[in-house]
Amino acid sequence: MAKNLKVKAARKEVKATTKKSTAKRIVRSAKATKPPVKKPVTEQKKGYNKADLEHFRSIILEKRKQIVEELELIHDSLSDNSGGDYFEENSPYSLHMEQGTDTMEREKNYLLAARQRKFLEYLDDALKRIDKGVYGFCLDCGKLIEKARLEAVPHAQLCVSCKIKRGQ
């Protein structure tokens, strides 16, 4: 419809001008311009309802609470300097063994704390996705992640098939 109006306006200009070459050029330029293409309205993906999202939020918050408590215990054990109460024994070898064990336990606690902090970040990210309304959609295929998977792994970002494809 808009194209026809432009062509008619161009023809009126043609009649007003005296040179035919100019008129032809105006008509061609009017035909060449295309009306803007309207994008079809895409349907929004239907995700989980509010009750389901609140259910997932409660699971995430419960896991988050457990992780924070574990991190506090790990932090307390790392800041506890009462270790090193070694008994007087006959061999200096046993003293070194005790100190080595304490050092190994401390390093293991540091690694566990780092792992728990990373898991806490995943849970916080999942809460943000719930707030944004994009929680539960697979990042690769865009399909809705199964409810059972989200209950088992509430911070999941991939459906089972995409997770298998990635080989992780």
C-alpha positions in Angstrom: 0.0 0.0 0.0 2.8 2.4 1.0 4.7 1.4 -2.1 1.7 2.4 -4.4 1.5 5.8 -2.7 5.1 6.5 -3.4 4.8 5.4 -7.0 1.8 7.7 -7.5 3.6 10.6 -5.9 6.6 10.0 -8.2 4.3 10.0 -11.2 2.9 13.3 -10.2 6.4 14.6 -10.0 7.0 13.2 -13.5 4.1 15.2 -15.0 5.4 18.3 -13.3 8.9 18.0 -14.7 9.8 18.6 -18.4 12.6 16.1 -18.8 11.7 12.5 -19.3 15.0 11.1 -18.1 14.6 12.9 -14.8 11.1 11.6 -14.5 12.1 8.0 -15.2 14.8 8.3 -12.6 12.3 9.5 -10.0 9.9 6.7 -10.8 12.6 4.1 -10.6 13.9 5.4 -7.2 10.3 5.4 -5.9 9.9 1.7 -7.0 13.3 0.8 -5.6 12.6 2.0 -2.1 10.9 -0.8 -0.2 8.7 -0.2 2.8 10.1 -1.3 6.1 9.7 -5.0 6.8 7.6 -5.6 9.8 9.1 -8.3 12.0 6.6 -11.0 13.1 5.7 -10.8 16.7 7.5 -13.7 18.3 5.8 -15.5 21.1 7.5 -15.3 24.4 8.6 -18.6 25.8 6.5 -19.9 28.5 8.5 -20.7 31.6 7.6 -22.0 35.0 4.7 -20.3 36.9 5.2 -18.2 40.0 4.5 -21.1 42.4 7.2 -23.2 40.7 9.7 -20.3 40.7 9.0 -19.8 44.4 9.6 -23.5 45.0 12.9 -23.3 43.2 13.8 -20.1 45.1 13.2 -21.9 48.4 15.4 -24.8 47.4 18.1 -22.4 46.3 17.9 -20.4 49.5 18.0 -23.6 51.7 21.1 -24.8 49.8 22.6 -21.3 50.1 22.0 -21.3 53.9 23.8 -24.7 54.2 26.8 -23.5 52.2 27.1 -20.3 54.2 27.1 -22.4 57.4 29.8 -24.7 56.0 31.9 -21.8 55.0 31.7 -20.3 58.5 32.9 -23.6 60.0 35.7 -23.9 57.5 36.7 -20.3 58.2 36.7 -21.0 61.9 38.9 -24.0 61.5 41.3 -22.0 59.3 41.6 -19.2 61.7 42.0 -21.5 64.7 45.6 -21.4 65.8 45.2 -24.0 68.5 46.8 -26.6 66.2 50.4 -27.5 66.8 50.0 -28.8 70.4 52.5 -31.5 69.7 53.4 -34.0 72.4 57.0 -34.5 73.5 57.9 -37.7 71.8 61.2 -39.4 71.4 61.5 -38.9 67.6 61.6 -35.6 65.8 60.2 -37.5 62.9 56.8 -37.7 64.5 56.8 -34.0 65.1 57.3 -33.3 61.4 54.6 -35.8 60.6 52.1 -34.0 62.8 53.0 -30.6 61.4 52.7 -31.9 57.8 49.3 -33.4 58.6 48.1 -30.0 59.9 49.4 -28.2 56.9 47.7 -30.7 54.6 44.4 -30.4 56.4 44.6 -26.6 56.2 45.2 -26.7 52.4 42.3 -29.1 52.0 40.1 -26.7 53.9 41.2 -23.8 51.7 40.3 -25.8 48.6 37.0 -26.8 50.0 36.2 -23.2 50.9 37.1 -22.0 47.4 34.8 -24.7 46.0 31.9 -23.7 48.3 32.3 -20.0 47.4 32.1 -20.9 43.7 28.9 -23.0 44.4 27.5 -20.0 46.3 28.1 -17.8 43.2 26.2 -20.3 41.1 23.3 -20.2 43.5 23.3 -16.4 43.6 23.3 -16.4 39.8 20.3 -18.7 39.8 18.4 -16.3 42.1 19.2 -13.5 39.7 17.8 -15.5 36.8 14.6 -16.1 38.8 14.3 -12.4 39.4 14.9 -11.6 35.7 12.4 -14.2 34.6 14.8 -16.3 32.6 15.3 -19.1 35.1 14.8 -22.7 33.8 15.7 -22.2 30.2 18.6 -24.0 28.7 21.4 -21.7 27.5 22.2 -23.9 24.5 18.8 -25.0 23.0 16.5 -22.5 24.8 14.1 -25.2 25.9 12.7 -25.5 29.4 14.8 -27.5 31.7 13.0 -30.4 33.3 11.6 -29.7 36.7 13.2 -32.8 38.3 16.6 -31.7 37.1 16.1 -28.2 38.6 15.0 -29.7 41.9 18.2 -31.9 42.0 20.5 -29.2 40.6 18.8 -25.8 41.1 21.6 -23.8 39.6 21.5 -25.8 36.3 21.8 -23.8 33.1 21.6 -26.6 30.6 19.1 -29.4 30.0 20.3 -32.9 30.3 20.8 -33.5 26.6 22.8 -30.3 26.1 24.9 -31.1 29.1 25.7 -34.5 27.7 26.5 -32.9 24.3 29.0 -30.6 26.0 30.6 -33.7 27.6 30.9 -32.2 31.0 
